[in-house]
Amino acid sequence: MMLIACPHCGPRAHVEFDYGRTLDAILPLDAAPEQAAAVLYARDNPRGVSQELWQHTHGCRAWLVLTRHTVSHEISAVVPWVAATAAPRESGA
Ligand SMILES: [Zn+2]
């Protein structure tokens, strides 16, 4: 079972959370249709470290940014979404 360490609630089973999307799939509100299509339908699905938005739906309801390896599912960081937006992005590898 994958545990996610919510910064507000502590470690919880992943079934308490809902997956949002990867950080690179966040679109600006004024995105052109071509840009939206490219981001939503033609994005990469890399093996390795990915930064993803998850919501603690059955807990504090906060949006969190998980840094997760897509193969091993190891989670190396969990930060609140607001803090993550101001932090430099990590590149996947
Ligand atoms: Zn929580």
PDB file of the backbone (N, CA, C, O) and the ligand in Angstrom, with CONECT records:
HET     ZN  A 101       1
ATOM      1  N   MET A   1       0.855  -1.189   0.000  1.00  0.00           N
ATOM      2  CA  MET A   1       0.000   0.000   0.000  1.00  0.00           C
ATOM      3  C   MET A   1       0.891   1.238   0.000  1.00  0.00           C
ATOM      4  O   MET A   1       1.842   1.340   0.775  1.00  0.00           O
ATOM      5  N   MET A   2       0.569   2.158  -0.869  1.00  0.00           N
ATOM      6  CA  MET A   2       1.332   3.391  -0.954  1.00  0.00           C
ATOM      7  C   MET A   2       0.836   4.358   0.126  1.00  0.00           C
ATOM      8  O   MET A   2      -0.361   4.629   0.230  1.00  0.00           O
ATOM      9  N   LEU A   3       1.774   4.870   0.925  1.00  0.00           N
ATOM     10  CA  LEU A   3       1.448   5.878   1.932  1.00  0.00           C
ATOM     11  C   LEU A   3       1.865   7.246   1.411  1.00  0.00           C
ATOM     12  O   LEU A   3       2.930   7.400   0.814  1.00  0.00           O
ATOM     13  N   ILE A   4       1.021   8.222   1.644  1.00  0.00           N
ATOM     14  CA  ILE A   4       1.330   9.600   1.282  1.00  0.00           C
ATOM     15  C   ILE A   4       1.369  10.411   2.573  1.00  0.00           C
ATOM     16  O   ILE A   4       0.404  10.431   3.337  1.00  0.00           O
ATOM     17  N   ALA A   5       2.508  11.085   2.807  1.00  0.00           N
ATOM     18  CA  ALA A   5       2.684  11.874   4.036  1.00  0.00           C
ATOM     19  C   ALA A   5       2.102  13.260   3.819  1.00  0.00           C
ATOM     20  O   ALA A   5       2.797  14.179   3.387  1.00  0.00           O
ATOM     21  N   CYS A   6       0.816  13.399   4.124  1.00  0.00           N
ATOM     22  CA  CYS A   6       0.181  14.720   4.004  1.00  0.00           C
ATOM     23  C   CYS A   6       0.843  15.670   5.005  1.00  0.00           C
ATOM     24  O   CYS A   6       0.969  15.324   6.180  1.00  0.00           O
ATOM     25  N   PRO A   7       1.270  16.862   4.566  1.00  0.00           N
ATOM     26  CA  PRO A   7       1.910  17.808   5.490  1.00  0.00           C
ATOM     27  C   PRO A   7       0.983  18.253   6.617  1.00  0.00           C
ATOM     28  O   PRO A   7       1.452  18.729   7.651  1.00  0.00           O
ATOM     29  N   HIS A   8      -0.320  18.104   6.429  1.00  0.00           N
ATOM     30  CA  HIS A   8      -1.292  18.539   7.435  1.00  0.00           C
ATOM     31  C   HIS A   8      -1.773  17.398   8.327  1.00  0.00           C
ATOM     32  O   HIS A   8      -2.022  17.611   9.513  1.00  0.00           O
ATOM     33  N   CYS A   9      -1.908  16.195   7.777  1.00  0.00           N
ATOM     34  CA  CYS A   9      -2.561  15.072   8.471  1.00  0.00           C
ATOM     35  C   CYS A   9      -1.594  13.959   8.851  1.00  0.00           C
ATOM     36  O   CYS A   9      -1.939  13.111   9.674  1.00  0.00           O
ATOM     37  N   GLY A  10      -0.397  13.937   8.278  1.00  0.00           N
ATOM     38  CA  GLY A  10       0.527  12.849   8.514  1.00  0.00           C
ATOM     39  C   GLY A  10       0.349  11.748   7.480  1.00  0.00           C
ATOM     40  O   GLY A  10      -0.420  11.912   6.533  1.00  0.00           O
ATOM     41  N   PRO A  11       1.060  10.608   7.649  1.00  0.00           N
ATOM     42  CA  PRO A  11       0.987   9.524   6.664  1.00  0.00           C
ATOM     43  C   PRO A  11      -0.420   8.928   6.585  1.00  0.00           C
ATOM     44  O   PRO A  11      -1.031   8.596   7.600  1.00  0.00           O
ATOM     45  N   ARG A  12      -0.915   8.801   5.352  1.00  0.00           N
ATOM     46  CA  ARG A  12      -2.246   8.241   5.114  1.00  0.00           C
ATOM     47  C   ARG A  12      -2.178   7.313   3.897  1.00  0.00           C
ATOM     48  O   ARG A  12      -1.319   7.473   3.030  1.00  0.00           O
ATOM     49  N   ALA A  13      -3.092   6.346   3.847  1.00  0.00           N
ATOM     50  CA  ALA A  13      -3.169   5.453   2.689  1.00  0.00           C
ATOM     51  C   ALA A  13      -3.523   6.260   1.441  1.00  0.00           C
ATOM     52  O   ALA A  13      -4.286   7.225   1.501  1.00  0.00           O
ATOM     53  N   HIS A  14      -2.958   5.848   0.321  1.00  0.00           N
ATOM     54  CA  HIS A  14      -3.174   6.603  -0.918  1.00  0.00           C
ATOM     55  C   HIS A  14      -4.640   6.618  -1.341  1.00  0.00           C
ATOM     56  O   HIS A  14      -5.045   7.488  -2.112  1.00  0.00           O
ATOM     57  N   VAL A  15      -5.445   5.669  -0.849  1.00  0.00           N
ATOM     58  CA  VAL A  15      -6.862   5.645  -1.236  1.00  0.00           C
ATOM     59  C   VAL A  15      -7.627   6.849  -0.676  1.00  0.00           C
ATOM     60  O   VAL A  15      -8.751   7.121  -1.099  1.00  0.00           O
ATOM     61  N   GLU A  16      -7.018   7.574   0.277  1.00  0.00           N
ATOM     62  CA  GLU A  16      -7.658   8.798   0.779  1.00  0.00           C
ATOM     63  C   GLU A  16      -7.469   9.972  -0.184  1.00  0.00           C
ATOM     64  O   GLU A  16      -8.070  11.032  -0.011  1.00  0.00           O
ATOM     65  N   PHE A  17      -6.630   9.770  -1.198  1.00  0.00           N
ATOM     66  CA  PHE A  17      -6.251  10.864  -2.084  1.00  0.00           C
ATOM     67  C   PHE A  17      -6.779  10.616  -3.494  1.00  0.00           C
ATOM     68  O   PHE A  17      -6.975   9.473  -3.907  1.00  0.00           O
ATOM     69  N   ASP A  18      -7.001  11.688  -4.212  1.00  0.00           N
ATOM     70  CA  ASP A  18      -7.343  11.604  -5.631  1.00  0.00           C
ATOM     71  C   ASP A  18      -6.233  12.243  -6.445  1.00  0.00           C
ATOM     72  O   ASP A  18      -5.733  13.323  -6.130  1.00  0.00           O
ATOM     73  N   TYR A  19      -5.867  11.530  -7.508  1.00  0.00           N
ATOM     74  CA  TYR A  19      -4.846  12.027  -8.420  1.00  0.00           C
ATOM     75  C   TYR A  19      -5.406  13.180  -9.244  1.00  0.00           C
ATOM     76  O   TYR A  19      -6.521  13.098  -9.758  1.00  0.00           O
ATOM     77  N   GLY A  20      -4.632  14.249  -9.367  1.00  0.00           N
ATOM     78  CA  GLY A  20      -5.041  15.361 -10.218  1.00  0.00           C
ATOM     79  C   GLY A  20      -4.439  15.214 -11.589  1.00  0.00           C
ATOM     80  O   GLY A  20      -5.091  14.706 -12.501  1.00  0.00           O
ATOM     81  N   ARG A  21      -3.236  15.639 -11.750  1.00  0.00           N
ATOM     82  CA  ARG A  21      -2.501  15.534 -12.997  1.00  0.00           C
ATOM     83  C   ARG A  21      -1.061  15.894 -12.711  1.00  0.00           C
ATOM     84  O   ARG A  21      -0.718  16.296 -11.599  1.00  0.00           O
ATOM     85  N   THR A  22      -0.213  15.748 -13.726  1.00  0.00           N
ATOM     86  CA  THR A  22       1.176  16.143 -13.550  1.00  0.00           C
ATOM     87  C   THR A  22       1.266  17.667 -13.605  1.00  0.00           C
ATOM     88  O   THR A  22       0.426  18.340 -14.203  1.00  0.00           O
ATOM     89  N   LEU A  23       2.308  18.185 -12.963  1.00  0.00           N
ATOM     90  CA  LEU A  23       2.458  19.642 -12.918  1.00  0.00           C
ATOM     91  C   LEU A  23       2.585  20.246 -14.309  1.00  0.00           C
ATOM     92  O   LEU A  23       2.113  21.358 -14.547  1.00  0.00           O
ATOM     93  N   ASP A  24       3.220  19.520 -15.234  1.00  0.00           N
ATOM     94  CA  ASP A  24       3.412  20.099 -16.564  1.00  0.00           C
ATOM     95  C   ASP A  24       2.119  20.082 -17.386  1.00  0.00           C
ATOM     96  O   ASP A  24       2.100  20.575 -18.514  1.00  0.00           O
ATOM     97  N   ALA A  25       1.045  19.525 -16.834  1.00  0.00           N
ATOM     98  CA  ALA A  25      -0.241  19.525 -17.537  1.00  0.00           C
ATOM     99  C   ALA A  25      -1.177  20.600 -16.996  1.00  0.00           C
ATOM    100  O   ALA A  25      -2.378  20.571 -17.266  1.00  0.00           O
ATOM    101  N   ILE A  26      -0.629  21.554 -16.227  1.00  0.00           N
ATOM    102  CA  ILE A  26      -1.431  22.674 -15.750  1.00  0.00           C
ATOM    103  C   ILE A  26      -1.480  23.727 -16.851  1.00  0.00           C
ATOM    104  O   ILE A  26      -0.444  24.164 -17.351  1.00  0.00           O
ATOM    105  N   LEU A  27      -2.668  24.121 -17.215  1.00  0.00           N
ATOM    106  CA  LEU A  27      -2.843  25.065 -18.318  1.00  0.00           C
ATOM    107  C   LEU A  27      -3.177  26.452 -17.794  1.00  0.00           C
ATOM    108  O   LEU A  27      -3.908  26.578 -16.811  1.00  0.00           O
ATOM    109  N   PRO A  28      -2.653  27.500 -18.433  1.00  0.00           N
ATOM    110  CA  PRO A  28      -3.126  28.847 -18.099  1.00  0.00           C
ATOM    111  C   PRO A  28      -4.575  29.005 -18.562  1.00  0.00           C
ATOM    112  O   PRO A  28      -5.018  28.339 -19.498  1.00  0.00           O
ATOM    113  N   LEU A  29      -5.301  29.898 -17.889  1.00  0.00           N
ATOM    114  CA  LEU A  29      -6.717  30.080 -18.225  1.00  0.00           C
ATOM    115  C   LEU A  29      -6.910  30.586 -19.653  1.00  0.00           C
ATOM    116  O   LEU A  29      -7.950  30.341 -20.266  1.00  0.00           O
ATOM    117  N   ASP A  30      -5.906  31.294 -20.185  1.00  0.00           N
ATOM    118  CA  ASP A  30      -6.039  31.845 -21.536  1.00  0.00           C
ATOM    119  C   ASP A  30      -5.320  30.979 -22.573  1.00  0.00           C
ATOM    120  O   ASP A  30      -4.922  31.474 -23.627  1.00  0.00           O
ATOM    121  N   ALA A  31      -5.155  29.693 -22.276  1.00  0.00           N
ATOM    122  CA  ALA A  31      -4.463  28.806 -23.209  1.00  0.00           C
ATOM    123  C   ALA A  31      -5.231  28.711 -24.528  1.00  0.00           C
ATOM    124  O   ALA A  31      -6.459  28.640 -24.548  1.00  0.00           O
ATOM    125  N   ALA A  32      -4.483  28.712 -25.614  1.00  0.00           N
ATOM    126  CA  ALA A  32      -5.093  28.528 -26.930  1.00  0.00           C
ATOM    127  C   ALA A  32      -5.525  27.067 -27.069  1.00  0.00           C
ATOM    128  O   ALA A  32      -4.941  26.187 -26.438  1.00  0.00           O
ATOM    129  N   PRO A  33      -6.543  26.806 -27.891  1.00  0.00           N
ATOM    130  CA  PRO A  33      -7.001  25.421 -28.062  1.00  0.00           C
ATOM    131  C   PRO A  33      -5.888  24.469 -28.481  1.00  0.00           C
ATOM    132  O   PRO A  33      -5.851  23.322 -28.037  1.00  0.00           O
ATOM    133  N   GLU A  34      -4.967  24.949 -29.350  1.00  0.00           N
ATOM    134  CA  GLU A  34      -3.875  24.089 -29.798  1.00  0.00           C
ATOM    135  C   GLU A  34      -2.946  23.740 -28.636  1.00  0.00           C
ATOM    136  O   GLU A  34      -2.474  22.609 -28.520  1.00  0.00           O
ATOM    137  N   GLN A  35      -2.689  24.750 -27.764  1.00  0.00           N
ATOM    138  CA  GLN A  35      -1.832  24.514 -26.592  1.00  0.00           C
ATOM    139  C   GLN A  35      -2.522  23.541 -25.643  1.00  0.00           C
ATOM    140  O   GLN A  35      -1.876  22.638 -25.111  1.00  0.00           O
ATOM    141  N   ALA A  36      -3.820  23.711 -25.424  1.00  0.00           N
ATOM    142  CA  ALA A  36      -4.553  22.817 -24.524  1.00  0.00           C
ATOM    143  C   ALA A  36      -4.528  21.391 -25.054  1.00  0.00           C
ATOM    144  O   ALA A  36      -4.322  20.447 -24.291  1.00  0.00           O
ATOM    145  N   ALA A  37      -4.736  21.230 -26.358  1.00  0.00           N
ATOM    146  CA  ALA A  37      -4.732  19.889 -26.943  1.00  0.00           C
ATOM    147  C   ALA A  37      -3.372  19.235 -26.782  1.00  0.00           C
ATOM    148  O   ALA A  37      -3.278  18.047 -26.472  1.00  0.00           O
ATOM    149  N   ALA A  38      -2.303  20.022 -26.995  1.00  0.00           N
ATOM    150  CA  ALA A  38      -0.961  19.465 -26.890  1.00  0.00           C
ATOM    151  C   ALA A  38      -0.666  19.021 -25.465  1.00  0.00           C
ATOM    152  O   ALA A  38      -0.082  17.960 -25.246  1.00  0.00           O
ATOM    153  N   VAL A  39      -1.074  19.838 -24.497  1.00  0.00           N
ATOM    154  CA  VAL A  39      -0.792  19.524 -23.092  1.00  0.00           C
ATOM    155  C   VAL A  39      -1.638  18.346 -22.622  1.00  0.00           C
ATOM    156  O   VAL A  39      -1.146  17.484 -21.893  1.00  0.00           O
ATOM    157  N   LEU A  40      -2.899  18.299 -23.029  1.00  0.00           N
ATOM    158  CA  LEU A  40      -3.818  17.290 -22.497  1.00  0.00           C
ATOM    159  C   LEU A  40      -3.726  15.951 -23.216  1.00  0.00           C
ATOM    160  O   LEU A  40      -3.940  14.903 -22.606  1.00  0.00           O
ATOM    161  N   TYR A  41      -3.405  15.980 -24.525  1.00  0.00           N
ATOM    162  CA  TYR A  41      -3.487  14.734 -25.296  1.00  0.00           C
ATOM    163  C   TYR A  41      -2.164  14.239 -25.840  1.00  0.00           C
ATOM    164  O   TYR A  41      -2.060  13.070 -26.212  1.00  0.00           O
ATOM    165  N   ALA A  42      -1.148  15.087 -25.901  1.00  0.00           N
ATOM    166  CA  ALA A  42       0.105  14.670 -26.535  1.00  0.00           C
ATOM    167  C   ALA A  42       1.283  14.778 -25.583  1.00  0.00           C
ATOM    168  O   ALA A  42       2.430  14.889 -26.017  1.00  0.00           O
ATOM    169  N   ARG A  43       1.006  14.746 -24.294  1.00  0.00           N
ATOM    170  CA  ARG A  43       2.111  14.916 -23.349  1.00  0.00           C
ATOM    171  C   ARG A  43       2.883  13.618 -23.173  1.00  0.00           C
ATOM    172  O   ARG A  43       2.415  12.531 -23.512  1.00  0.00           O
ATOM    173  N   ASP A  44       4.091  13.775 -22.627  1.00  0.00           N
ATOM    174  CA  ASP A  44       4.952  12.631 -22.374  1.00  0.00           C
ATOM    175  C   ASP A  44       4.418  11.812 -21.206  1.00  0.00           C
ATOM    176  O   ASP A  44       3.664  12.310 -20.370  1.00  0.00           O
ATOM    177  N   ASN A  45       4.820  10.560 -21.168  1.00  0.00           N
ATOM    178  CA  ASN A  45       4.492   9.685 -20.047  1.00  0.00           C
ATOM    179  C   ASN A  45       5.787   8.990 -19.633  1.00  0.00           C
ATOM    180  O   ASN A  45       5.949   7.783 -19.810  1.00  0.00           O
ATOM    181  N   PRO A  46       6.713   9.793 -19.072  1.00  0.00           N
ATOM    182  CA  PRO A  46       8.073   9.279 -18.869  1.00  0.00           C
ATOM    183  C   PRO A  46       8.173   8.289 -17.716  1.00  0.00           C
ATOM    184  O   PRO A  46       7.397   8.339 -16.761  1.00  0.00           O
ATOM    185  N   ARG A  47       9.145   7.390 -17.827  1.00  0.00           N
ATOM    186  CA  ARG A  47       9.511   6.550 -16.699  1.00  0.00           C
ATOM    187  C   ARG A  47      10.473   7.364 -15.855  1.00  0.00           C
ATOM    188  O   ARG A  47      11.450   7.908 -16.370  1.00  0.00           O
ATOM    189  N   GLY A  48      10.201   7.449 -14.550  1.00  0.00           N
ATOM    190  CA  GLY A  48      11.125   8.189 -13.705  1.00  0.00           C
ATOM    191  C   GLY A  48      10.374   9.118 -12.775  1.00  0.00           C
ATOM    192  O   GLY A  48       9.201   8.907 -12.466  1.00  0.00           O
ATOM    193  N   VAL A  49      11.073  10.145 -12.339  1.00  0.00           N
ATOM    194  CA  VAL A  49      10.525  11.055 -11.332  1.00  0.00           C
ATOM    195  C   VAL A  49       9.529  12.001 -11.993  1.00  0.00           C
ATOM    196  O   VAL A  49       9.804  12.590 -13.039  1.00  0.00           O
ATOM    197  N   SER A  50       8.376  12.132 -11.365  1.00  0.00           N
ATOM    198  CA  SER A  50       7.319  12.982 -11.888  1.00  0.00           C
ATOM    199  C   SER A  50       6.777  13.834 -10.750  1.00  0.00           C
ATOM    200  O   SER A  50       6.715  13.385  -9.605  1.00  0.00           O
ATOM    201  N   GLN A  51       6.384  15.062 -11.065  1.00  0.00           N
ATOM    202  CA  GLN A  51       5.727  15.909 -10.065  1.00  0.00           C
ATOM    203  C   GLN A  51       4.246  15.954 -10.396  1.00  0.00           C
ATOM    204  O   GLN A  51       3.848  16.331 -11.499  1.00  0.00           O
ATOM    205  N   GLU A  52       3.435  15.559  -9.412  1.00  0.00           N
ATOM    206  CA  GLU A  52       2.008  15.359  -9.639  1.00  0.00           C
ATOM    207  C   GLU A  52       1.187  16.072  -8.581  1.00  0.00           C
ATOM    208  O   GLU A  52       1.593  16.198  -7.425  1.00  0.00           O
ATOM    209  N   LEU A  53       0.024  16.532  -9.007  1.00  0.00           N
ATOM    210  CA  LEU A  53      -0.938  17.106  -8.065  1.00  0.00           C
ATOM    211  C   LEU A  53      -1.861  16.004  -7.556  1.00  0.00           C
ATOM    212  O   LEU A  53      -2.417  15.240  -8.345  1.00  0.00           O
ATOM    213  N   TRP A  54      -2.020  15.924  -6.251  1.00  0.00           N
ATOM    214  CA  TRP A  54      -2.962  15.011  -5.614  1.00  0.00           C
ATOM    215  C   TRP A  54      -3.769  15.822  -4.607  1.00  0.00           C
ATOM    216  O   TRP A  54      -3.257  16.771  -4.014  1.00  0.00           O
ATOM    217  N   GLN A  55      -5.033  15.445  -4.414  1.00  0.00           N
ATOM    218  CA  GLN A  55      -5.856  16.104  -3.408  1.00  0.00           C
ATOM    219  C   GLN A  55      -6.170  15.117  -2.287  1.00  0.00           C
ATOM    220  O   GLN A  55      -6.547  13.973  -2.544  1.00  0.00           O
ATOM    221  N   HIS A  56      -6.012  15.565  -1.052  1.00  0.00           N
ATOM    222  CA  HIS A  56      -6.360  14.728   0.103  1.00  0.00           C
ATOM    223  C   HIS A  56      -7.871  14.794   0.303  1.00  0.00           C
ATOM    224  O   HIS A  56      -8.367  15.402   1.252  1.00  0.00           O
ATOM    225  N   THR A  57      -8.575  14.160  -0.605  1.00  0.00           N
ATOM    226  CA  THR A  57     -10.035  14.261  -0.695  1.00  0.00           C
ATOM    227  C   THR A  57     -10.731  13.802   0.579  1.00  0.00           C
ATOM    228  O   THR A  57     -11.694  14.423   1.030  1.00  0.00           O
ATOM    229  N   HIS A  58     -10.231  12.695   1.162  1.00  0.00           N
ATOM    230  CA  HIS A  58     -10.878  12.142   2.351  1.00  0.00           C
ATOM    231  C   HIS A  58     -10.138  12.541   3.623  1.00  0.00           C
ATOM    232  O   HIS A  58     -10.144  11.807   4.610  1.00  0.00           O
ATOM    233  N   GLY A  59      -9.500  13.710   3.591  1.00  0.00           N
ATOM    234  CA  GLY A  59      -8.808  14.240   4.753  1.00  0.00           C
ATOM    235  C   GLY A  59      -9.006  15.742   4.801  1.00  0.00           C
ATOM    236  O   GLY A  59     -10.134  16.225   4.901  1.00  0.00           O
ATOM    237  N   CYS A  60      -7.907  16.479   4.729  1.00  0.00           N
ATOM    238  CA  CYS A  60      -7.968  17.937   4.859  1.00  0.00           C
ATOM    239  C   CYS A  60      -8.383  18.630   3.564  1.00  0.00           C
ATOM    240  O   CYS A  60      -8.613  19.839   3.557  1.00  0.00           O
ATOM    241  N   ARG A  61      -8.482  17.876   2.471  1.00  0.00           N
ATOM    242  CA  ARG A  61      -8.892  18.369   1.151  1.00  0.00           C
ATOM    243  C   ARG A  61      -7.847  19.283   0.497  1.00  0.00           C
ATOM    244  O   ARG A  61      -8.130  19.920  -0.518  1.00  0.00           O
ATOM    245  N   ALA A  62      -6.650  19.347   1.073  1.00  0.00           N
ATOM    246  CA  ALA A  62      -5.605  20.197   0.487  1.00  0.00           C
ATOM    247  C   ALA A  62      -5.078  19.565  -0.796  1.00  0.00           C
ATOM    248  O   ALA A  62      -5.041  18.343  -0.937  1.00  0.00           O
ATOM    249  N   TRP A  63      -4.672  20.426  -1.728  1.00  0.00           N
ATOM    250  CA  TRP A  63      -3.968  19.994  -2.933  1.00  0.00           C
ATOM    251  C   TRP A  63      -2.479  19.942  -2.609  1.00  0.00           C
ATOM    252  O   TRP A  63      -1.924  20.878  -2.034  1.00  0.00           O
ATOM    253  N   LEU A  64      -1.845  18.846  -2.984  1.00  0.00           N
ATOM    254  CA  LEU A  64      -0.443  18.608  -2.664  1.00  0.00           C
ATOM    255  C   LEU A  64       0.330  18.314  -3.943  1.00  0.00           C
ATOM    256  O   LEU A  64      -0.228  17.819  -4.922  1.00  0.00           O
ATOM    257  N   VAL A  65       1.609  18.624  -3.920  1.00  0.00           N
ATOM    258  CA  VAL A  65       2.492  18.254  -5.019  1.00  0.00           C
ATOM    259  C   VAL A  65       3.370  17.102  -4.542  1.00  0.00           C
ATOM    260  O   VAL A  65       4.180  17.257  -3.628  1.00  0.00           O
ATOM    261  N   LEU A  66       3.196  15.955  -5.172  1.00  0.00           N
ATOM    262  CA  LEU A  66       4.015  14.788  -4.864  1.00  0.00           C
ATOM    263  C   LEU A  66       5.128  14.686  -5.885  1.00  0.00           C
ATOM    264  O   LEU A  66       4.897  14.847  -7.083  1.00  0.00           O
ATOM    265  N   THR A  67       6.343  14.417  -5.412  1.00  0.00           N
ATOM    266  CA  THR A  67       7.431  14.043  -6.299  1.00  0.00           C
ATOM    267  C   THR A  67       7.533  12.529  -6.191  1.00  0.00           C
ATOM    268  O   THR A  67       7.963  11.992  -5.171  1.00  0.00           O
ATOM    269  N   ARG A  68       7.121  11.837  -7.283  1.00  0.00           N
ATOM    270  CA  ARG A  68       6.934  10.384  -7.239  1.00  0.00           C
ATOM    271  C   ARG A  68       7.633   9.729  -8.423  1.00  0.00           C
ATOM    272  O   ARG A  68       7.590  10.236  -9.544  1.00  0.00           O
ATOM    273  N   HIS A  69       8.274   8.600  -8.160  1.00  0.00           N
ATOM    274  CA  HIS A  69       8.873   7.818  -9.245  1.00  0.00           C
ATOM    275  C   HIS A  69       7.782   6.966  -9.872  1.00  0.00           C
ATOM    276  O   HIS A  69       7.093   6.225  -9.171  1.00  0.00           O
ATOM    277  N   THR A  70       7.621   7.066 -11.184  1.00  0.00           N
ATOM    278  CA  THR A  70       6.485   6.419 -11.838  1.00  0.00           C
ATOM    279  C   THR A  70       6.622   4.905 -11.936  1.00  0.00           C
ATOM    280  O   THR A  70       5.642   4.222 -12.235  1.00  0.00           O
ATOM    281  N   VAL A  71       7.797   4.373 -11.695  1.00  0.00           N
ATOM    282  CA  VAL A  71       7.978   2.922 -11.747  1.00  0.00           C
ATOM    283  C   VAL A  71       7.956   2.319 -10.344  1.00  0.00           C
ATOM    284  O   VAL A  71       7.218   1.369 -10.083  1.00  0.00           O
ATOM    285  N   SER A  72       8.762   2.871  -9.447  1.00  0.00           N
ATOM    286  CA  SER A  72       8.845   2.310  -8.089  1.00  0.00           C
ATOM    287  C   SER A  72       7.751   2.870  -7.169  1.00  0.00           C
ATOM    288  O   SER A  72       7.492   2.308  -6.105  1.00  0.00           O
ATOM    289  N   HIS A  73       7.127   3.945  -7.562  1.00  0.00           N
ATOM    290  CA  HIS A  73       6.114   4.668  -6.767  1.00  0.00           C
ATOM    291  C   HIS A  73       6.702   5.287  -5.498  1.00  0.00           C
ATOM    292  O   HIS A  73       5.957   5.730  -4.624  1.00  0.00           O
ATOM    293  N   GLU A  74       8.035   5.320  -5.392  1.00  0.00           N
ATOM    294  CA  GLU A  74       8.660   5.974  -4.239  1.00  0.00           C
ATOM    295  C   GLU A  74       8.330   7.464  -4.275  1.00  0.00           C
ATOM    296  O   GLU A  74       8.468   8.123  -5.305  1.00  0.00           O
ATOM    297  N   ILE A  75       7.891   7.976  -3.127  1.00  0.00           N
ATOM    298  CA  ILE A  75       7.555   9.399  -3.014  1.00  0.00           C
ATOM    299  C   ILE A  75       8.682  10.086  -2.263  1.00  0.00           C
ATOM    300  O   ILE A  75       8.932   9.774  -1.099  1.00  0.00           O
ATOM    301  N   SER A  76       9.369  11.025  -2.921  1.00  0.00           N
ATOM    302  CA  SER A  76      10.521  11.671  -2.305  1.00  0.00           C
ATOM    303  C   SER A  76      10.163  13.014  -1.682  1.00  0.00           C
ATOM    304  O   SER A  76      10.941  13.539  -0.886  1.00  0.00           O
ATOM    305  N   ALA A  77       9.021  13.580  -2.017  1.00  0.00           N
ATOM    306  CA  ALA A  77       8.621  14.861  -1.417  1.00  0.00           C
ATOM    307  C   ALA A  77       7.115  15.036  -1.542  1.00  0.00           C
ATOM    308  O   ALA A  77       6.503  14.634  -2.532  1.00  0.00           O
ATOM    309  N   VAL A  78       6.534  15.643  -0.516  1.00  0.00           N
ATOM    310  CA  VAL A  78       5.120  16.045  -0.546  1.00  0.00           C
ATOM    311  C   VAL A  78       5.052  17.442   0.041  1.00  0.00           C
ATOM    312  O   VAL A  78       5.400  17.652   1.203  1.00  0.00           O
ATOM    313  N   VAL A  79       4.608  18.387  -0.754  1.00  0.00           N
ATOM    314  CA  VAL A  79       4.509  19.771  -0.282  1.00  0.00           C
ATOM    315  C   VAL A  79       3.132  20.319  -0.638  1.00  0.00           C
ATOM    316  O   VAL A  79       2.519  19.884  -1.613  1.00  0.00           O
ATOM    317  N   PRO A  80       2.643  21.280   0.158  1.00  0.00           N
ATOM    318  CA  PRO A  80       1.371  21.906  -0.199  1.00  0.00           C
ATOM    319  C   PRO A  80       1.470  22.569  -1.562  1.00  0.00           C
ATOM    320  O   PRO A  80       2.525  23.089  -1.924  1.00  0.00           O
ATOM    321  N   TRP A  81       0.397  22.554  -2.309  1.00  0.00           N
ATOM    322  CA  TRP A  81       0.382  23.106  -3.668  1.00  0.00           C
ATOM    323  C   TRP A  81       0.766  24.566  -3.689  1.00  0.00           C
ATOM    324  O   TRP A  81       1.494  24.973  -4.594  1.00  0.00           O
ATOM    325  N   VAL A  82       0.321  25.383  -2.745  1.00  0.00           N
ATOM    326  CA  VAL A  82       0.621  26.812  -2.748  1.00  0.00           C
ATOM    327  C   VAL A  82       2.122  27.028  -2.619  1.00  0.00           C
ATOM    328  O   VAL A  82       2.697  27.854  -3.329  1.00  0.00           O
ATOM    329  N   ALA A  83       2.760  26.285  -1.710  1.00  0.00           N
ATOM    330  CA  ALA A  83       4.207  26.431  -1.545  1.00  0.00           C
ATOM    331  C   ALA A  83       4.932  25.954  -2.791  1.00  0.00           C
ATOM    332  O   ALA A  83       5.955  26.522  -3.176  1.00  0.00           O
ATOM    333  N   ALA A  84       4.411  24.925  -3.412  1.00  0.00           N
ATOM    334  CA  ALA A  84       5.090  24.351  -4.580  1.00  0.00           C
ATOM    335  C   ALA A  84       5.103  25.310  -5.756  1.00  0.00           C
ATOM    336  O   ALA A  84       6.029  25.286  -6.567  1.00  0.00           O
ATOM    337  N   THR A  85       4.088  26.151  -5.858  1.00  0.00           N
ATOM    338  CA  THR A  85       4.017  27.040  -7.005  1.00  0.00           C
ATOM    339  C   THR A  85       5.138  28.083  -6.958  1.00  0.00           C
ATOM    340  O   THR A  85       5.514  28.630  -7.995  1.00  0.00           O
ATOM    341  N   ALA A  86       5.676  28.364  -5.762  1.00  0.00           N
ATOM    342  CA  ALA A  86       6.733  29.358  -5.640  1.00  0.00           C
ATOM    343  C   ALA A  86       8.126  28.732  -5.627  1.00  0.00           C
ATOM    344  O   ALA A  86       9.134  29.438  -5.662  1.00  0.00           O
ATOM    345  N   ALA A  87       8.172  27.405  -5.575  1.00  0.00           N
ATOM    346  CA  ALA A  87       9.467  26.718  -5.480  1.00  0.00           C
ATOM    347  C   ALA A  87       9.984  26.382  -6.879  1.00  0.00           C
ATOM    348  O   ALA A  87       9.197  26.182  -7.804  1.00  0.00           O
ATOM    349  N   PRO A  88      11.305  26.322  -7.029  1.00  0.00           N
ATOM    350  CA  PRO A  88      11.842  25.900  -8.331  1.00  0.00           C
ATOM    351  C   PRO A  88      11.466  24.457  -8.614  1.00  0.00           C
ATOM    352  O   PRO A  88      11.419  23.624  -7.709  1.00  0.00           O
ATOM    353  N   ARG A  89      11.200  24.173  -9.877  1.00  0.00           N
ATOM    354  CA  ARG A  89      10.795  22.819 -10.259  1.00  0.00           C
ATOM    355  C   ARG A  89      12.001  21.908 -10.325  1.00  0.00           C
ATOM    356  O   ARG A  89      13.098  22.327 -10.695  1.00  0.00           O
ATOM    357  N   GLU A  90      11.779  20.649  -9.959  1.00  0.00           N
ATOM    358  CA  GLU A  90      12.804  19.637 -10.129  1.00  0.00           C
ATOM    359  C   GLU A  90      12.597  18.994 -11.495  1.00  0.00           C
ATOM    360  O   GLU A  90      11.467  18.760 -11.922  1.00  0.00           O
ATOM    361  N   SER A  91      13.686  18.718 -12.158  1.00  0.00           N
ATOM    362  CA  SER A  91      13.542  18.049 -13.449  1.00  0.00           C
ATOM    363  C   SER A  91      13.490  16.549 -13.222  1.00  0.00           C
ATOM    364  O   SER A  91      14.191  16.024 -12.357  1.00  0.00           O
ATOM    365  N   GLY A  92      12.677  15.867 -13.983  1.00  0.00           N
ATOM    366  CA  GLY A  92      12.548  14.417 -13.869  1.00  0.00           C
ATOM    367  C   GLY A  92      13.741  13.724 -14.484  1.00  0.00           C
ATOM    368  O   GLY A  92      14.382  14.252 -15.392  1.00  0.00           O
ATOM    369  N   ALA A  93      14.032  12.545 -13.986  1.00  0.00           N
ATOM    370  CA  ALA A  93      15.143  11.763 -14.544  1.00  0.00           C
ATOM    371  C   ALA A  93      14.889  10.295 -14.274  1.00  0.00           C
ATOM    372  O   ALA A  93      15.697   9.448 -14.655  1.00  0.00           O
TER     373      ALA A  93
HETATM  374 ZN    ZN A 101      -4.365  16.000   4.659  1.00  0.00          ZN2+
END
